[in-house]
Amino acid sequence: MATILVTGTSGLIGGALARSLVKDGKHEVVCISRKPSKIEGAKECRGIFSSFEDLRQLDKLNIDVVVHLAAVTGGCREEDGVLVNVEGTRKLMRYLADRGCKKFVNASSIAAIGFQSPKFRPLQLPIPDEHPCLDRDGYGLSKFLMEEVTKYMWRQNEALDVINLRLSTVIPDENQSKVGGLRPLGQWSLGSITIMMLTDAVRAFTLAAEAPYQPGVRIMNTAGPKVWASAPTAEVIRNWYGDAVDVSYFEQPGNEYKGVYDVSLVKQELGFEAQLLPIF
């Protein structure tokens, strides 16, 4: 039985994941959050994951796996993104790696490529797992730099097993509704058609936490296989970007409604594929 630390358990995904892990009964679950989590059956620590003083509450625990979901989210100030998502993650990993923890599952974001700005253009479609960061507003940069910090930590300790899930937009299952068609290009446009339900997100992080130990750093797009739009993917993308990007993949038979992110690696490595898909 592994002891799994989940950060950000007062949030949507963190709370749902911690409750699911407790219900499964296969692991000891430890929560850390700056707000009360109230996860029955889990050990709760109140505090900030980026504070060494708060992390000292874990001194007597042997943490086997960390699932790191706490973060500042899109729309944050550049300074907050760097201090919390980058430096905070470094502190968390440093504290736990120095105490023997070898497995880290981190919530990165599909926004690490920088699609928040209407000026963004993907370099390749479907978007690969390690598409470079072209961010202009700070949030995407903070998630990209978080990934770079995990690579740095691994170079110092090659026994670490790090999985960074570039997570799509996640919404509660009960909010699943019919999708729209073409829409104007604006901020977060790619995020609006790359959506995953909460149940699937919880399963993705569970599979990552329970995956066999494999030293190294892996970055995986974690999104649904279908575009969250009633119009074919090529039409949606061409409506936004014109001929500036190549949509030929989505014009091939069978690919008409495929998602814009390549999710083959997360399926191959973790056996994950989203099951709650758009309603047309």
C-alpha positions, 0 to 999 in steps of 0.5 A: 500500500503506497502513501500518496500525497495530493496537493490542492485538495480543496480544488475541483480535481484534487478533492475528487481525486483524493476522495476517489483514492480513499474510496478505492482503499488501495492507498494511504492518502495525505492531503495538503491544501491552504483551505479545509479539504474535509476528505474523510479517511485521509490525513489532512495538512493545512498549509501552502505547498510552496512553504518549507515550514508548512511542509514540515507537517510531513516530516514523519510520513513516508510519501511514496507518490506525489500528485501535485494539483495545487497551482494558480490558474489561467489569468493569473499575474505573471509574478504569481504564476512564476512564484507558485507554479514554478518556484513552488513546485521546485520547493515541493519536489526538493523537500520530498525528493530529499526525503526519499520520494521518487515518484511525482505526478504533476498537473501541467496544462495544454496551455503550456504552449501559449494558446491564450493569445489570439496571436498564437498559431500552433506549429504542428497539428495535432499538437505534440506532447512537447510543443514549444512554449509560445506564451505571451501572458505568463500562465503558459510560461509558468507551466512550461517552466514548471516542466523544465524544473522537473527535468532539472530535478531529474538531472540531479537525481536520475532515480526520480520518476516524473510524469507531467500531464498537460491537462485539458480544460476540465469541467464537472460531469454534470455540466456536460452539454451539447457542443457548439459549432464555429465560434470567433477566435479569441483568448483560450480558443483552443481550450474551449474545444479541448475539454475533459470531464472530471471523472476522466481527469481523476482516472488519468491522475490515478493511472499516472500515480499507480503506473509502474516505476519508470525513472525519467521525465515524461510529458503527456497531453491529457485530453479527450480524443474528440474536438469539443465542437459540432463542426469538423475540426478542420473547419474550426481551425481554418475559421480561426487561422485561415491557411496559416496552419496545416489542417490536412490531418483532420481532412483524412477519413476518420479524423474529421472530429479528432481533437487538436492535441495528440493524445497517443502517448498517454494512451500508450504509456498509461492506458488512458483514453477519455470516455465521456465525449462531446454530445452532438 
